[in-house]
Structure formats: C-alpha cells, structure tokens
Amino acid sequence: KDRSIVADVEHYEKMFTSNGIFFPLIVVDGRVVGAWKRTWKKDSCIFHIDLLKGATIDTKALAKAAQEYADFWGVKNVVFA
C-alpha cells in the first residue's frame, strides 16, 4: 500500500483506482510525474496528459514514446490534447 517510493501520497488519487489498479502512468527516473489516457479517432491517437503538480517532463521524449505507441497500433497521427 505504501507507494511513496515512486510518488508523494498527495498524488495517489491520480495514480490508481480505489481498488489499487494503476492508471497508465508517466514515469521518469523511477518517479511518477503524471498519468495519460488515449482515445482513437479514425487514423489518430489522441493523448491526454495530466502531469502531477510541480512535475516537469521532456516533451521530445514524451512525443517519441507516444509515436512509438501509435506505431505499434498502426496509427499514423499522434495528437496531444
């Protein structure tokens, strides 16, 4: 139950459900910095990013990872909403 090694307790509600199931998370250097969701629209994969308060992220690395995810599913376009 103690997940403080990867994120502060104040962020737990953004990390996992009340049943303990993790949301899709963004992890940098072993620390959770945010969560993401994706939706499909025709030939696009739309990513919704929710960074934790005070978190920063390398946007180029995030874009690269998102493109790799989309490529895996055979989707051409990546959009950040």
C-alpha positions as CSV (number, residue, x, y, z in Angstrom):
1,K,0.0,0.0,0.0
2,D,2.9,2.4,0.6
3,R,3.9,3.7,-2.8
4,S,5.8,6.7,-1.6
5,I,9.0,5.5,-3.2
6,V,7.5,6.4,-6.6
7,A,5.3,9.4,-5.8
8,D,4.1,11.5,-2.9
9,V,1.0,10.4,-1.1
10,E,-0.9,13.5,-2.2
11,H,-0.8,12.2,-5.8
12,Y,-2.2,8.7,-5.1
13,E,-5.7,9.5,-6.4
14,K,-4.2,10.3,-9.9
15,M,-2.1,7.1,-9.9
16,F,-4.5,4.3,-9.2
17,T,-8.2,3.5,-8.5
18,S,-9.7,2.8,-5.1
19,N,-9.2,-0.9,-5.9
20,G,-5.4,-0.4,-6.3
21,I,-5.3,-0.7,-10.1
22,F,-2.8,1.7,-11.6
23,F,-3.8,4.2,-14.3
24,P,-1.4,4.5,-17.3
25,L,1.4,6.4,-15.7
26,I,4.3,8.5,-17.0
27,V,7.5,7.6,-15.1
28,V,10.8,9.5,-15.3
29,D,13.8,8.2,-13.4
30,G,11.7,5.9,-11.3
31,R,9.2,8.6,-10.1
32,V,5.7,9.1,-11.3
33,V,5.3,12.5,-13.0
34,G,1.9,12.1,-14.5
35,A,-0.8,10.0,-16.0
36,W,-2.1,9.6,-19.5
37,K,-5.2,8.5,-21.4
38,R,-5.6,7.9,-25.1
39,T,-8.6,8.0,-27.4
40,W,-8.7,6.9,-31.0
41,K,-10.2,9.0,-33.8
42,K,-10.0,7.5,-37.3
43,D,-6.3,7.4,-38.1
44,S,-5.2,9.4,-35.0
45,C,-4.2,8.6,-31.5
46,I,-5.1,11.4,-29.1
47,F,-3.1,11.6,-25.9
48,H,-4.4,13.4,-22.8
49,I,-1.6,14.1,-20.4
50,D,-2.2,15.0,-16.7
51,L,1.1,16.0,-15.0
52,L,1.4,16.0,-11.3
53,K,1.6,19.3,-9.6
54,G,5.2,20.7,-10.0
55,A,6.3,17.9,-12.4
56,T,8.3,18.7,-15.5
57,I,8.8,16.4,-18.4
58,D,11.0,16.2,-21.5
59,T,8.3,16.9,-24.2
60,K,10.5,15.4,-27.0
61,A,10.9,12.2,-25.1
62,L,7.1,12.1,-24.5
63,A,6.4,12.7,-28.1
64,K,8.8,10.0,-29.2
65,A,7.2,7.5,-26.8
66,A,3.7,8.5,-28.0
67,Q,4.7,8.0,-31.6
68,E,6.2,4.5,-30.8
69,Y,2.9,3.6,-29.1
70,A,0.9,4.8,-32.1
71,D,3.2,3.0,-34.5
72,F,2.7,-0.3,-32.6
73,W,-1.1,0.0,-33.2
74,G,-0.5,1.0,-36.8
75,V,-1.9,4.6,-36.3
76,K,-0.3,7.4,-38.3
77,N,-1.1,10.5,-36.4
78,V,-0.3,11.5,-32.8
79,V,-2.2,14.4,-31.2
80,F,-1.8,15.8,-27.7
81,A,-5.0,17.3,-26.2
